[in-house]
Amino acid sequence: MARRGLARLRDDVRAAAMLLTRLPVDWALPDREDGALPNMDGSVWAYPLIGAVVGAIAAVAYALAWWLLGLPLVAALLALVATVMATGCFHEDGLADVADGLGGGHTKEKKLEIMRDSRIGTYGTVAVMLALGLRAAALAALAEPLLVAAALIAGGALGRGTIVAMLATLRPARREGLGVVAGRPSKPVIAAGLILPAAIASVCLPGPVALAAMVAALAAAWVIGRIAVRAIDGYTGDVLGTGAQVGEIAVVLTVAGLLAPAAG
């Protein structure tokens, strides 16, 4: 029974990593021997865990750059390079598509059509630039590698937690696409996907800062969700990715606002 439970956990983590990142998980989390497809809706709880891993990778990149160069802004930019390499710009692509669709379309159908277009427009370009710039500025303001690591790991977990919150409260805008891959996760899966990022943030950050970061992430999920409902009547995969981006930005900015003065 315990072995079956561990196998299920492994499958969930593997499915989440395969969906959200480009990390080579095969060596650590091999395919199931029976060849069964991963349970995508059951793996939603692991999204924040994968976000924390991506944050840890970025934190290592920041620490190495800080040690070699001593330049916080350069180290922050290199940490973001590590992030987008680990994720394959997965969430940034969603943010760009949503910005283009909502900025350029006048009807729900036109918005969805633009969001499906692989080309990036002016709205999408500016959105991605601002997203990277805000994160880089916040990390550079924190400066100290340990503070940056805490912000990146907590931000990665809580940012992916916004995906779970949006899946729990919104409906799909389409009947196909990545937005419906996760299906309708069960209440225990949703609960685990919300408790896990809160626990990770509580370990990484001081209590009041962790609470403020959680509130910021939930506020980001609510804002993006309301915008999506008004524009296209629900979420798509791109909207979920946008929620992850905005949630992570909100967390990192909150942490920087509360801890950067102390660091200085």
Sequence and secondary structure as in RCSB ss.txt:
>XXXX:A:sequence
MARRGLARLRDDVRAAAMLLTRLPVDWALPDREDGALPNMDGSVWAYPLIGAVVGAIAAVAYALAWWLLGLPLVA
ALLALVATVMATGCFHEDGLADVADGLGGGHTKEKKLEIMRDSRIGTYGTVAVMLALGLRAAALAALAEPLLVAA
ALIAGGALGRGTIVAMLATLRPARREGLGVVAGRPSKPVIAAGLILPAAIASVCLPGPVALAAMVAALAAAWVIG
RIAVRAIDGYTGDVLGTGAQVGEIAVVLTVAGLLAPAAG
>XXXX:A:secstr
 HHHHHHHHHHHHHHHHHHH     TTTS   TT     TGGGGGGHHHHHHHHHHHHHHHHHHHHHHH  HHHH
HHHHHHHHHHHHTTHHHHHHHHHHHHHHH SSHHHHHHHHH SS  HHHHHHHHHHHHHHHHHHHHH SHHHHHH
HHHHHHHHHHHHHHHHHHH  BSSSSSGGGTT    HHHHHHHHHHHHHHHHHHS HHHHHHHHHHHHHHHHHHH
HHHHHHHSSB HHHHHHHHHHHHHHHHHHHHHHHHHHH 
